[in-house]
């Protein structure tokens, strides 16, 4: 049940982030649905293929319906003046949810700590990378000093730590992980936290 809930919410917020940037780039309706689909499903497809499963996006009518609803929702809330902050918020929510979902599925498959961290992070950033490439942008994760993947990795390690020592139930560990990633990502956005190094 937790997987389905995380997946649907994650699909909705990540698809919305894709629609927002699509509107900013003045894509037509077909382009908006396309970018919403790949943003919402890209990381999950890569994750599921690596885990040897049929990507859930192809077996869930709920996911497709959610993408369509998210496309309409994104068109309704889009505001050019508020685009950047709105986009980053929805991206942060998608990141937290899909990293958490990828972490759970990788953990349940018995992967090593490296495997869980790798696939969990990939699950969260894969859709965003595809989204940015589709609108002819260098992916956000490769062009910013923002705390992004690093927050995801710490969140995954927090989940593994909680599970290893049986501090809480699996569902509670997932909620803590998602909350940690979301809060720290939003704080990083609001306070403009960056990695500081000489370029």
Buried (B, 14 or more C-beta within 10 A) or exposed (E): EEEEEBBBBBBBBBBBBBBBBBBBBEBEEEBBBBBBBBBBBBBBBBBBEBBEEEBBBEEBEEBBEBBEBBBEBBBEEBEEEEBEEBBBBBBBBBBBBBBBBBBBBBBEBEBEEEBBBBBBBBBBBBBBBBBBEBBEEEBBBEEEEBBBBEBBBBBBBBBBEBBEEEEBEBEEBBBBBBEBBBBBBBEBBEEEBEEEEEE
